[in-house]
Structures are given as structure tokens and as C-alpha cells.
Amino acid sequence: AEGEAEKLNSLAFNLGSSTLSEDNIAQLNTIAKLLNERPQLILEIRALVDQEQDGLALKQQKLDTLLEKSNIDDLPQPQRIPLLEELLISQNGNDELAKLKSEMQTTIKAEQQPEQKSVEGETKTAQEVTIVETTVNDYEKALYQTLLNKQPLRSLELSNLAQERISAIKGQLIKNNKVENGQVFALQPSIDGKAEQGTVATVFTLNAN
């Protein structure tokens, strides 16, 4: 019974998304049935947005869209890294790039013991190769993370996400389930939501008219 009540109280969206899952749709169909059976009921919807985590998801969507244009996932690492570096420079990230490169070189030098350093003409040891590969992998991840942090995000984009969540819910209730428009009321969205387990709740309140 508690689980059923919970389904009437809120609906969870994935971070940065306003797409209804199959579970969301089933949940809204249950609410729609209740509203259609009891026309005196009014559903109030308050969409919540987690400013930090929804914001990060929106930034990630922007960055991934940029990278998809370069088909970066299909490229080997020696070609991926220069693309990430160029993108960082194009977003005024020269200082961050210089710092990341310096940190990578410092790490490689620090982890290579003097006796393991290559003598001119001598093949690198397996351990040295592993150190370099690990550090370069970390460097690529750091490039991506730095780019992610630099993606612009306006508060309007968070407000739009909240409105899109409301529209998706109202569309399922009113358009698909023929609930009366006057039975569904959207309250002012809030950017003070707190994500839990990768989702953000939109809150419902059922009132008798």
C-alpha cells in the first residue's frame, strides 16, 4: 500500500531528462484512471530540478553532442587526445591545458625510478610502458572532465528542463488518457530538488475540488 501511495505522490526522471520511462507511463496511467473516475480531484504538479546534478547531466549532453560531430568514439587514443586538446583551447582553456600537460609529465617522471629510465637506444621496460599508458589514460579523462566543467549552463536551461518534465506529464494525462485539462495544474517549478540514485522527483498533490 505504501508503494502504491508513493506512485501517487511523485514521479522520477533521469538526470537531465524529461523523457517518460515505461514505469513513468504506467504510473501516470494509474493516476489518470483515478482522475477520470473522480472528476472532483485536481492533480497539482511541481517539477523539481537538481541544480547541480541535472546541470551536470545537461553539460554532459552538450559536450557529448560536440564530440559526436568529430566521431571521436571511433578514433584511437592518439587521435582522440589532440581533438580534446583543440576543443579545450577553442573554449579558452589554454591555462587548464598547460596545467594538465605539466601534471602528466610530472607524474611520468615521478613514477619512473632512475634505474628504470630508458637509456638511449634501449627498449623501454614493460613497467615504463604501463606507467606511461596509465598516465595518458588519466590525462584523457582529465581533459574530458575539464571540458565538461567548462560547458556553459544558463539557469534558463534548468527552467526549461522543468517545463519539459511538466509538459511530458500533462501530455500523458490529458492527450493520451483524456483527463480534463482543468484537473491538472502545474505549480511553479523549483531548482532546489535533490537527486537520489540518479533520478529527480516531480512531486504530485491530489486535492478535492
Order of alpha helices (4+ residues) and beta strands (2+ residues): alpha-beta-alpha-beta-alpha-alpha-alpha-alpha-alpha-beta-beta
